């Protein structure tokens, strides 16, 4: 049986592209929601899940930081996908025929200059690959979709214009999730440890908890906070740090963090992607 990697969206989505680029030996499995992708791994339908967490233009992906801690899965890798946006249309269509473009709202906002230059109106679609599928099912050369080149290949559309995004460095970071953790040291660019924690309700708890990383020379590449349980007082923090939990300095920092925290959970240990920069 082929090994599968689950993702949210239709075939041709940027999450599908991440699967193809990072795990080409796995069969991509499209799912309706992030929760469905997670469930597919938990019940054994898939071996891995590819989940987006951050975008260089729009920040963190909504809901993902809430889903990860309680997902029952472990982070075993990361992947960075350059978001190139393309204008896709029915075969034989000419650019000057196109009067409207359909896509996810975020992508429409990232191609304002090109669309304005060519007098193409914007139509909001559910998602990028779904918009490409919609255009492929209609016999209307005036309509186009904004999506990946992979979506064009999947749905038999022509690429009328490549890489039309306003921002030249738009990148999405994905996490690769598995049922089992992988604590092996691997990769050529160091290790990343991802964790969530809640500090104790004492004065300066966060400041004191963070002190262990500074004094032990650990680089924290990400720290975000969000409320949990509908409370304005319960705040959970999500962090990425460079290093492995078995490193002496990381152990010391985690011990100090644990002392000032009411909850501490390691979500995964994985090799840093070379595109991390």
ChimeraX commands (.cxc) that place a marker at each C-alpha (Angstrom):
marker #1 position 0.00,0.00,0.00 radius 0.5
marker #1 position 1.32,3.44,-0.92 radius 0.5
marker #1 position 2.25,5.75,1.91 radius 0.5
marker #1 position 0.01,8.82,2.00 radius 0.5
marker #1 position 0.38,12.41,3.14 radius 0.5
marker #1 position -2.82,14.31,3.95 radius 0.5
marker #1 position -3.39,18.01,3.30 radius 0.5
marker #1 position -6.27,20.47,3.44 radius 0.5
marker #1 position -7.69,21.55,0.11 radius 0.5
marker #1 position -8.19,20.36,-3.44 radius 0.5
marker #1 position -5.53,18.77,-5.62 radius 0.5
marker #1 position -3.41,21.61,-6.96 radius 0.5
marker #1 position -3.48,23.63,-3.73 radius 0.5
marker #1 position -0.25,25.10,-2.41 radius 0.5
marker #1 position -0.41,22.49,0.36 radius 0.5
marker #1 position -0.44,19.85,-2.39 radius 0.5
marker #1 position 2.62,21.55,-3.88 radius 0.5
marker #1 position 4.32,21.34,-0.47 radius 0.5
marker #1 position 3.62,17.59,-0.38 radius 0.5
marker #1 position 5.05,17.07,-3.87 radius 0.5
marker #1 position 8.19,19.10,-3.14 radius 0.5
marker #1 position 8.94,17.83,0.38 radius 0.5
marker #1 position 7.63,14.25,0.24 radius 0.5
marker #1 position 7.48,13.17,-3.43 radius 0.5
marker #1 position 7.53,9.50,-2.42 radius 0.5
marker #1 position 4.15,9.87,-0.66 radius 0.5
marker #1 position 0.73,9.86,-2.34 radius 0.5
marker #1 position -1.07,13.17,-1.64 radius 0.5
marker #1 position -4.46,12.83,0.06 radius 0.5
marker #1 position -6.74,15.91,-0.20 radius 0.5
marker #1 position -9.00,16.62,2.79 radius 0.5
marker #1 position -11.84,19.07,3.36 radius 0.5
marker #1 position -10.42,20.66,6.51 radius 0.5
marker #1 position -7.34,20.78,8.72 radius 0.5
marker #1 position -9.20,18.63,11.23 radius 0.5
marker #1 position -9.89,16.02,8.54 radius 0.5
marker #1 position -6.20,15.94,7.57 radius 0.5
marker #1 position -5.24,15.39,11.21 radius 0.5
marker #1 position -7.92,12.69,11.61 radius 0.5
marker #1 position -6.64,10.89,8.51 radius 0.5
marker #1 position -3.27,10.43,10.19 radius 0.5
marker #1 position -4.77,9.45,13.55 radius 0.5
marker #1 position -6.92,6.71,12.03 radius 0.5
marker #1 position -4.17,5.41,9.76 radius 0.5
marker #1 position -5.67,6.52,6.44 radius 0.5
marker #1 position -2.54,8.63,5.96 radius 0.5
marker #1 position 0.96,8.35,7.36 radius 0.5
marker #1 position 1.73,12.09,7.50 radius 0.5
marker #1 position -0.05,15.44,7.34 radius 0.5
marker #1 position 1.20,18.65,5.72 radius 0.5
marker #1 position -0.18,21.66,7.59 radius 0.5
marker #1 position 0.53,25.36,6.92 radius 0.5
marker #1 position 1.43,27.47,9.95 radius 0.5
marker #1 position 2.93,30.75,8.75 radius 0.5
marker #1 position 2.98,32.98,5.69 radius 0.5
marker #1 position 5.64,35.64,5.20 radius 0.5
marker #1 position 3.04,38.18,4.02 radius 0.5
marker #1 position 0.00,37.43,6.20 radius 0.5
marker #1 position 1.50,35.91,9.36 radius 0.5
marker #1 position 0.23,32.82,11.10 radius 0.5
marker #1 position -2.46,30.61,9.64 radius 0.5
marker #1 position -5.67,31.04,11.63 radius 0.5
marker #1 position -6.68,28.17,13.95 radius 0.5
marker #1 position -3.53,26.14,13.40 radius 0.5
marker #1 position -1.92,27.05,16.74 radius 0.5
marker #1 position -5.10,25.97,18.50 radius 0.5
marker #1 position -5.26,22.66,16.64 radius 0.5
marker #1 position -1.65,21.52,17.01 radius 0.5
marker #1 position -1.38,21.08,20.81 radius 0.5
marker #1 position -4.48,18.90,21.02 radius 0.5
marker #1 position -4.07,17.12,17.70 radius 0.5
marker #1 position -2.39,14.01,19.06 radius 0.5
marker #1 position 0.25,14.32,16.33 radius 0.5
marker #1 position 3.94,15.16,16.46 radius 0.5
marker #1 position 5.93,17.55,14.28 radius 0.5
marker #1 position 8.61,15.60,12.41 radius 0.5
marker #1 position 9.62,18.11,9.73 radius 0.5
marker #1 position 9.09,21.50,8.15 radius 0.5
marker #1 position 8.88,22.69,4.55 radius 0.5
marker #1 position 8.93,26.14,2.94 radius 0.5
marker #1 position 6.98,26.72,-0.26 radius 0.5
marker #1 position 7.44,29.79,-2.43 radius 0.5
marker #1 position 3.95,31.01,-3.31 radius 0.5
marker #1 position 4.07,31.81,-7.02 radius 0.5
marker #1 position 0.70,33.01,-8.31 radius 0.5
marker #1 position -0.31,32.33,-11.91 radius 0.5
marker #1 position -3.22,33.34,-14.11 radius 0.5
marker #1 position -4.89,30.15,-15.37 radius 0.5
marker #1 position -7.57,29.87,-18.06 radius 0.5
marker #1 position -9.16,27.43,-20.49 radius 0.5
marker #1 position -6.83,26.07,-23.18 radius 0.5
marker #1 position -6.46,28.47,-26.11 radius 0.5
marker #1 position -7.56,31.53,-24.15 radius 0.5
marker #1 position -5.69,34.79,-24.80 radius 0.5
marker #1 position -4.81,37.14,-21.96 radius 0.5
marker #1 position -6.75,40.02,-23.54 radius 0.5
marker #1 position -9.94,37.92,-23.42 radius 0.5
marker #1 position -9.89,37.60,-19.64 radius 0.5
marker #1 position -12.14,40.02,-17.74 radius 0.5
marker #1 position -12.28,38.38,-14.28 radius 0.5
marker #1 position -10.10,36.24,-12.01 radius 0.5
marker #1 position -11.35,33.98,-9.22 radius 0.5
marker #1 position -9.30,32.87,-6.21 radius 0.5
marker #1 position -9.00,32.93,-2.45 radius 0.5
marker #1 position -9.32,36.46,-1.11 radius 0.5
marker #1 position -5.70,36.55,0.07 radius 0.5
marker #1 position -4.33,35.70,-3.38 radius 0.5
marker #1 position -6.52,38.28,-5.05 radius 0.5
marker #1 position -5.02,40.89,-2.73 radius 0.5
marker #1 position -1.50,39.83,-3.67 radius 0.5
marker #1 position -1.94,40.50,-7.40 radius 0.5
marker #1 position -3.49,43.96,-7.38 radius 0.5
marker #1 position -0.93,45.53,-9.70 radius 0.5
marker #1 position -1.22,42.90,-12.44 radius 0.5
marker #1 position -5.00,42.71,-12.29 radius 0.5
marker #1 position -5.35,46.49,-12.41 radius 0.5
marker #1 position -2.93,46.77,-15.31 radius 0.5
marker #1 position -5.00,44.31,-17.36 radius 0.5
marker #1 position -8.43,45.53,-16.20 radius 0.5
marker #1 position -9.27,42.17,-14.67 radius 0.5
marker #1 position -11.93,42.23,-11.96 radius 0.5
marker #1 position -11.59,40.12,-8.83 radius 0.5
marker #1 position -14.06,37.41,-7.78 radius 0.5
marker #1 position -13.61,35.77,-4.37 radius 0.5
marker #1 position -13.52,31.97,-4.43 radius 0.5
marker #1 position -13.37,29.39,-1.63 radius 0.5
marker #1 position -9.73,28.53,-2.29 radius 0.5
marker #1 position -7.07,28.56,-5.01 radius 0.5
marker #1 position -7.26,25.03,-6.38 radius 0.5
marker #1 position -11.05,25.01,-6.06 radius 0.5
marker #1 position -11.14,28.14,-8.19 radius 0.5
marker #1 position -9.01,26.44,-10.84 radius 0.5
marker #1 position -11.38,23.46,-10.80 radius 0.5
marker #1 position -14.35,25.80,-11.21 radius 0.5
marker #1 position -12.83,27.52,-14.25 radius 0.5
marker #1 position -12.02,24.16,-15.84 radius 0.5
marker #1 position -15.70,23.18,-15.58 radius 0.5
marker #1 position -17.00,26.32,-17.31 radius 0.5
marker #1 position -16.96,27.17,-21.00 radius 0.5
marker #1 position -16.13,30.84,-20.54 radius 0.5
marker #1 position -12.79,32.23,-21.83 radius 0.5
marker #1 position -13.41,35.55,-20.06 radius 0.5
marker #1 position -12.94,33.92,-16.66 radius 0.5
marker #1 position -9.62,32.85,-15.14 radius 0.5
marker #1 position -8.25,31.60,-11.84 radius 0.5
marker #1 position -5.28,32.59,-9.70 radius 0.5
marker #1 position -3.49,29.48,-8.49 radius 0.5
marker #1 position -0.33,27.39,-8.68 radius 0.5
marker #1 position 1.09,25.95,-11.89 radius 0.5
marker #1 position 0.40,22.55,-10.34 radius 0.5
marker #1 position -3.32,23.42,-10.29 radius 0.5
marker #1 position -3.08,24.22,-13.98 radius 0.5
marker #1 position -1.57,20.81,-14.66 radius 0.5
marker #1 position -4.18,19.02,-12.54 radius 0.5
marker #1 position -7.18,20.71,-14.17 radius 0.5
marker #1 position -5.87,21.11,-17.73 radius 0.5
marker #1 position -5.65,24.91,-17.76 radius 0.5
marker #1 position -3.21,27.12,-19.65 radius 0.5
marker #1 position -0.88,29.47,-17.79 radius 0.5
marker #1 position -1.51,32.91,-19.30 radius 0.5
marker #1 position 0.87,34.74,-16.95 radius 0.5
marker #1 position 3.40,33.39,-14.45 radius 0.5
marker #1 position 4.49,34.76,-11.08 radius 0.5
marker #1 position 2.22,37.79,-11.05 radius 0.5
marker #1 position 2.31,38.33,-7.27 radius 0.5
marker #1 position 3.15,41.83,-5.98 radius 0.5
marker #1 position 5.53,40.56,-3.29 radius 0.5
marker #1 position 8.55,38.71,-4.66 radius 0.5
marker #1 position 9.28,36.77,-1.46 radius 0.5
marker #1 position 5.88,35.39,-0.45 radius 0.5
marker #1 position 6.55,32.07,1.28 radius 0.5
marker #1 position 4.45,29.68,3.36 radius 0.5
marker #1 position 5.93,27.48,6.08 radius 0.5
marker #1 position 4.42,24.03,6.58 radius 0.5
marker #1 position 4.80,21.49,9.37 radius 0.5
marker #1 position 4.94,17.77,8.63 radius 0.5
marker #1 position 3.02,15.80,11.25 radius 0.5
marker #1 position 3.14,12.12,12.25 radius 0.5
marker #1 position 1.52,9.83,14.82 radius 0.5
marker #1 position 4.91,8.99,16.31 radius 0.5
marker #1 position 7.62,11.46,17.38 radius 0.5
marker #1 position 11.05,11.34,15.76 radius 0.5
marker #1 position 13.75,12.37,18.21 radius 0.5
marker #1 position 16.70,11.47,15.96 radius 0.5
marker #1 position 19.31,14.09,15.27 radius 0.5
marker #1 position 19.19,14.66,11.53 radius 0.5
marker #1 position 19.69,17.19,8.77 radius 0.5
marker #1 position 22.63,19.44,7.95 radius 0.5
marker #1 position 21.26,22.72,9.28 radius 0.5
marker #1 position 20.63,22.00,12.96 radius 0.5
marker #1 position 17.52,20.99,14.86 radius 0.5
marker #1 position 14.35,22.85,15.79 radius 0.5
marker #1 position 12.24,22.13,18.86 radius 0.5
marker #1 position 8.63,23.37,18.96 radius 0.5
marker #1 position 6.81,23.67,22.27 radius 0.5
marker #1 position 3.77,25.21,23.93 radius 0.5
marker #1 position 3.60,26.44,27.50 radius 0.5
marker #1 position 1.48,28.40,29.95 radius 0.5
marker #1 position 3.28,30.45,32.59 radius 0.5
marker #1 position 2.27,30.38,36.24 radius 0.5
marker #1 position 0.12,33.22,37.55 radius 0.5
marker #1 position 2.93,35.02,39.39 radius 0.5
marker #1 position 4.54,38.41,38.78 radius 0.5
marker #1 position 7.09,38.51,35.94 radius 0.5
marker #1 position 6.60,34.80,35.21 radius 0.5
marker #1 position 7.11,35.17,31.45 radius 0.5
marker #1 position 10.20,37.32,31.92 radius 0.5
marker #1 position 11.70,34.76,34.30 radius 0.5
marker #1 position 10.71,31.82,32.10 radius 0.5
marker #1 position 12.43,33.40,29.09 radius 0.5
marker #1 position 15.59,34.08,31.06 radius 0.5
marker #1 position 16.76,30.50,30.76 radius 0.5
marker #1 position 16.97,30.74,26.98 radius 0.5
marker #1 position 19.02,33.94,27.13 radius 0.5
marker #1 position 21.47,32.75,29.78 radius 0.5
marker #1 position 21.99,29.43,27.98 radius 0.5
marker #1 position 22.57,30.99,24.57 radius 0.5
marker #1 position 19.53,29.54,22.83 radius 0.5
marker #1 position 18.02,31.30,19.83 radius 0.5
marker #1 position 14.22,31.48,19.96 radius 0.5
marker #1 position 13.06,31.94,16.37 radius 0.5
marker #1 position 9.35,32.20,17.13 radius 0.5
marker #1 position 7.22,33.17,20.12 radius 0.5
marker #1 position 3.49,33.78,19.84 radius 0.5
marker #1 position 0.73,34.04,22.41 radius 0.5
marker #1 position -2.99,33.31,22.20 radius 0.5
marker #1 position -5.83,32.94,24.67 radius 0.5
marker #1 position -7.13,29.49,25.56 radius 0.5
marker #1 position -10.40,28.27,26.97 radius 0.5
marker #1 position -12.22,31.53,26.33 radius 0.5
marker #1 position -10.39,33.21,29.19 radius 0.5
marker #1 position -8.68,36.59,29.18 radius 0.5
marker #1 position -6.23,35.40,31.87 radius 0.5
marker #1 position -5.15,32.00,30.49 radius 0.5
marker #1 position -2.55,32.63,27.83 radius 0.5
marker #1 position -0.68,29.90,25.97 radius 0.5
marker #1 position 2.62,30.52,24.23 radius 0.5
marker #1 position 3.88,28.75,21.12 radius 0.5
marker #1 position 7.64,28.77,20.55 radius 0.5
marker #1 position 10.29,27.47,18.17 radius 0.5
marker #1 position 13.86,27.22,19.46 radius 0.5
marker #1 position 17.10,26.14,17.82 radius 0.5
marker #1 position 18.49,22.97,19.34 radius 0.5
marker #1 position 17.56,19.48,20.51 radius 0.5
marker #1 position 15.97,18.75,23.94 radius 0.5
marker #1 position 18.96,16.53,24.78 radius 0.5
marker #1 position 21.44,19.39,24.30 radius 0.5
marker #1 position 22.79,20.44,27.68 radius 0.5
marker #1 position 21.90,24.09,27.25 radius 0.5
marker #1 position 18.41,23.27,25.99 radius 0.5
marker #1 position 17.82,20.97,28.97 radius 0.5
marker #1 position 18.77,23.75,31.36 radius 0.5
marker #1 position 16.51,26.25,29.61 radius 0.5
marker #1 position 13.56,23.84,29.56 radius 0.5
marker #1 position 14.04,23.07,33.25 radius 0.5
marker #1 position 13.84,26.77,34.05 radius 0.5
marker #1 position 10.86,27.22,31.75 radius 0.5
marker #1 position 9.11,24.31,33.43 radius 0.5
marker #1 position 9.63,25.82,36.88 radius 0.5
marker #1 position 7.77,28.99,35.91 radius 0.5
marker #1 position 5.11,27.23,33.81 radius 0.5
marker #1 position 1.90,25.47,34.73 radius 0.5
marker #1 position 1.98,23.56,31.44 radius 0.5
marker #1 position 4.81,22.61,29.10 radius 0.5
marker #1 position 4.54,20.32,26.07 radius 0.5
marker #1 position 7.01,19.59,23.30 radius 0.5
marker #1 position 5.13,19.30,20.01 radius 0.5
marker #1 position 8.05,18.08,17.93 radius 0.5
marker #1 position 11.76,17.89,17.25 radius 0.5
marker #1 position 12.86,18.10,13.62 radius 0.5
marker #1 position 15.60,19.11,11.21 radius 0.5
marker #1 position 15.71,22.77,10.24 radius 0.5
marker #1 position 14.82,23.25,6.59 radius 0.5
marker #1 position 17.69,24.78,4.56 radius 0.5
marker #1 position 15.28,27.48,3.32 radius 0.5
marker #1 position 14.72,28.67,6.88 radius 0.5
marker #1 position 17.43,31.27,6.19 radius 0.5
marker link #1:1,2 radius 0.2
marker link #1:2,3 radius 0.2
marker link #1:3,4 radius 0.2
marker link #1:4,5 radius 0.2
marker link #1:5,6 radius 0.2
marker link #1:6,7 radius 0.2
marker link #1:7,8 radius 0.2
marker link #1:8,9 radius 0.2
marker link #1:9,10 radius 0.2
marker link #1:10,11 radius 0.2
marker link #1:11,12 radius 0.2
marker link #1:12,13 radius 0.2
marker link #1:13,14 radius 0.2
marker link #1:14,15 radius 0.2
marker link #1:15,16 radius 0.2
marker link #1:16,17 radius 0.2
marker link #1:17,18 radius 0.2
marker link #1:18,19 radius 0.2
marker link #1:19,20 radius 0.2
marker link #1:20,21 radius 0.2
marker link #1:21,22 radius 0.2
marker link #1:22,23 radius 0.2
marker link #1:23,24 radius 0.2
marker link #1:24,25 radius 0.2
marker link #1:25,26 radius 0.2
marker link #1:26,27 radius 0.2
marker link #1:27,28 radius 0.2
marker link #1:28,29 radius 0.2
marker link #1:29,30 radius 0.2
marker link #1:30,31 radius 0.2
marker link #1:31,32 radius 0.2
marker link #1:32,33 radius 0.2
marker link #1:33,34 radius 0.2
marker link #1:34,35 radius 0.2
marker link #1:35,36 radius 0.2
marker link #1:36,37 radius 0.2
marker link #1:37,38 radius 0.2
marker link #1:38,39 radius 0.2
marker link #1:39,40 radius 0.2
marker link #1:40,41 radius 0.2
marker link #1:41,42 radius 0.2
marker link #1:42,43 radius 0.2
marker link #1:43,44 radius 0.2
marker link #1:44,45 radius 0.2
marker link #1:45,46 radius 0.2
marker link #1:46,47 radius 0.2
marker link #1:47,48 radius 0.2
marker link #1:48,49 radius 0.2
marker link #1:49,50 radius 0.2
marker link #1:50,51 radius 0.2
marker link #1:51,52 radius 0.2
marker link #1:52,53 radius 0.2
marker link #1:53,54 radius 0.2
marker link #1:54,55 radius 0.2
marker link #1:55,56 radius 0.2
marker link #1:56,57 radius 0.2
marker link #1:57,58 radius 0.2
marker link #1:58,59 radius 0.2
marker link #1:59,60 radius 0.2
marker link #1:60,61 radius 0.2
marker link #1:61,62 radius 0.2
marker link #1:62,63 radius 0.2
marker link #1:63,64 radius 0.2
marker link #1:64,65 radius 0.2
marker link #1:65,66 radius 0.2
marker link #1:66,67 radius 0.2
marker link #1:67,68 radius 0.2
marker link #1:68,69 radius 0.2
marker link #1:69,70 radius 0.2
marker link #1:70,71 radius 0.2
marker link #1:71,72 radius 0.2
marker link #1:72,73 radius 0.2
marker link #1:73,74 radius 0.2
marker link #1:74,75 radius 0.2
marker link #1:75,76 radius 0.2
marker link #1:76,77 radius 0.2
marker link #1:77,78 radius 0.2
marker link #1:78,79 radius 0.2
marker link #1:79,80 radius 0.2
marker link #1:80,81 radius 0.2
marker link #1:81,82 radius 0.2
marker link #1:82,83 radius 0.2
marker link #1:83,84 radius 0.2
marker link #1:84,85 radius 0.2
marker link #1:85,86 radius 0.2
marker link #1:86,87 radius 0.2
marker link #1:87,88 radius 0.2
marker link #1:88,89 radius 0.2
marker link #1:89,90 radius 0.2
marker link #1:90,91 radius 0.2
marker link #1:91,92 radius 0.2
marker link #1:92,93 radius 0.2
marker link #1:93,94 radius 0.2
marker link #1:94,95 radius 0.2
marker link #1:95,96 radius 0.2
marker link #1:96,97 radius 0.2
marker link #1:97,98 radius 0.2
marker link #1:98,99 radius 0.2
marker link #1:99,100 radius 0.2
marker link #1:100,101 radius 0.2
marker link #1:101,102 radius 0.2
marker link #1:102,103 radius 0.2
marker link #1:103,104 radius 0.2
marker link #1:104,105 radius 0.2
marker link #1:105,106 radius 0.2
marker link #1:106,107 radius 0.2
marker link #1:107,108 radius 0.2
marker link #1:108,109 radius 0.2
marker link #1:109,110 radius 0.2
marker link #1:110,111 radius 0.2
marker link #1:111,112 radius 0.2
marker link #1:112,113 radius 0.2
marker link #1:113,114 radius 0.2
marker link #1:114,115 radius 0.2
marker link #1:115,116 radius 0.2
marker link #1:116,117 radius 0.2
marker link #1:117,118 radius 0.2
marker link #1:118,119 radius 0.2
marker link #1:119,120 radius 0.2
marker link #1:120,121 radius 0.2
marker link #1:121,122 radius 0.2
marker link #1:122,123 radius 0.2
marker link #1:123,124 radius 0.2
marker link #1:124,125 radius 0.2
marker link #1:125,126 radius 0.2
marker link #1:126,127 radius 0.2
marker link #1:127,128 radius 0.2
marker link #1:128,129 radius 0.2
marker link #1:129,130 radius 0.2
marker link #1:130,131 radius 0.2
marker link #1:131,132 radius 0.2
marker link #1:132,133 radius 0.2
marker link #1:133,134 radius 0.2
marker link #1:134,135 radius 0.2
marker link #1:135,136 radius 0.2
marker link #1:136,137 radius 0.2
marker link #1:137,138 radius 0.2
marker link #1:138,139 radius 0.2
marker link #1:139,140 radius 0.2
marker link #1:140,141 radius 0.2
marker link #1:141,142 radius 0.2
marker link #1:142,143 radius 0.2
marker link #1:143,144 radius 0.2
marker link #1:144,145 radius 0.2
marker link #1:145,146 radius 0.2
marker link #1:146,147 radius 0.2
marker link #1:147,148 radius 0.2
marker link #1:148,149 radius 0.2
marker link #1:149,150 radius 0.2
marker link #1:150,151 radius 0.2
marker link #1:151,152 radius 0.2
marker link #1:152,153 radius 0.2
marker link #1:153,154 radius 0.2
marker link #1:154,155 radius 0.2
marker link #1:155,156 radius 0.2
marker link #1:156,157 radius 0.2
marker link #1:157,158 radius 0.2
marker link #1:158,159 radius 0.2
marker link #1:159,160 radius 0.2
marker link #1:160,161 radius 0.2
marker link #1:161,162 radius 0.2
marker link #1:162,163 radius 0.2
marker link #1:163,164 radius 0.2
marker link #1:164,165 radius 0.2
marker link #1:165,166 radius 0.2
marker link #1:166,167 radius 0.2
marker link #1:167,168 radius 0.2
marker link #1:168,169 radius 0.2
marker link #1:169,170 radius 0.2
marker link #1:170,171 radius 0.2
marker link #1:171,172 radius 0.2
marker link #1:172,173 radius 0.2
marker link #1:173,174 radius 0.2
marker link #1:174,175 radius 0.2
marker link #1:175,176 radius 0.2
marker link #1:176,177 radius 0.2
marker link #1:177,178 radius 0.2
marker link #1:178,179 radius 0.2
marker link #1:179,180 radius 0.2
marker link #1:180,181 radius 0.2
marker link #1:181,182 radius 0.2
marker link #1:182,183 radius 0.2
marker link #1:183,184 radius 0.2
marker link #1:184,185 radius 0.2
marker link #1:185,186 radius 0.2
marker link #1:186,187 radius 0.2
marker link #1:187,188 radius 0.2
marker link #1:188,189 radius 0.2
marker link #1:189,190 radius 0.2
marker link #1:190,191 radius 0.2
marker link #1:191,192 radius 0.2
marker link #1:192,193 radius 0.2
marker link #1:193,194 radius 0.2
marker link #1:194,195 radius 0.2
marker link #1:195,196 radius 0.2
marker link #1:196,197 radius 0.2
marker link #1:197,198 radius 0.2
marker link #1:198,199 radius 0.2
marker link #1:199,200 radius 0.2
marker link #1:200,201 radius 0.2
marker link #1:201,202 radius 0.2
marker link #1:202,203 radius 0.2
marker link #1:203,204 radius 0.2
marker link #1:204,205 radius 0.2
marker link #1:205,206 radius 0.2
marker link #1:206,207 radius 0.2
marker link #1:207,208 radius 0.2
marker link #1:208,209 radius 0.2
marker link #1:209,210 radius 0.2
marker link #1:210,211 radius 0.2
marker link #1:211,212 radius 0.2
marker link #1:212,213 radius 0.2
marker link #1:213,214 radius 0.2
marker link #1:214,215 radius 0.2
marker link #1:215,216 radius 0.2
marker link #1:216,217 radius 0.2
marker link #1:217,218 radius 0.2
marker link #1:218,219 radius 0.2
marker link #1:219,220 radius 0.2
marker link #1:220,221 radius 0.2
marker link #1:221,222 radius 0.2
marker link #1:222,223 radius 0.2
marker link #1:223,224 radius 0.2
marker link #1:224,225 radius 0.2
marker link #1:225,226 radius 0.2
marker link #1:226,227 radius 0.2
marker link #1:227,228 radius 0.2
marker link #1:228,229 radius 0.2
marker link #1:229,230 radius 0.2
marker link #1:230,231 radius 0.2
marker link #1:231,232 radius 0.2
marker link #1:232,233 radius 0.2
marker link #1:233,234 radius 0.2
marker link #1:234,235 radius 0.2
marker link #1:235,236 radius 0.2
marker link #1:236,237 radius 0.2
marker link #1:237,238 radius 0.2
marker link #1:238,239 radius 0.2
marker link #1:239,240 radius 0.2
marker link #1:240,241 radius 0.2
marker link #1:241,242 radius 0.2
marker link #1:242,243 radius 0.2
marker link #1:243,244 radius 0.2
marker link #1:244,245 radius 0.2
marker link #1:245,246 radius 0.2
marker link #1:246,247 radius 0.2
marker link #1:247,248 radius 0.2
marker link #1:248,249 radius 0.2
marker link #1:249,250 radius 0.2
marker link #1:250,251 radius 0.2
marker link #1:251,252 radius 0.2
marker link #1:252,253 radius 0.2
marker link #1:253,254 radius 0.2
marker link #1:254,255 radius 0.2
marker link #1:255,256 radius 0.2
marker link #1:256,257 radius 0.2
marker link #1:257,258 radius 0.2
marker link #1:258,259 radius 0.2
marker link #1:259,260 radius 0.2
marker link #1:260,261 radius 0.2
marker link #1:261,262 radius 0.2
marker link #1:262,263 radius 0.2
marker link #1:263,264 radius 0.2
marker link #1:264,265 radius 0.2
marker link #1:265,266 radius 0.2
marker link #1:266,267 radius 0.2
marker link #1:267,268 radius 0.2
marker link #1:268,269 radius 0.2
marker link #1:269,270 radius 0.2
marker link #1:270,271 radius 0.2
marker link #1:271,272 radius 0.2
marker link #1:272,273 radius 0.2
marker link #1:273,274 radius 0.2
marker link #1:274,275 radius 0.2
marker link #1:275,276 radius 0.2
marker link #1:276,277 radius 0.2
view
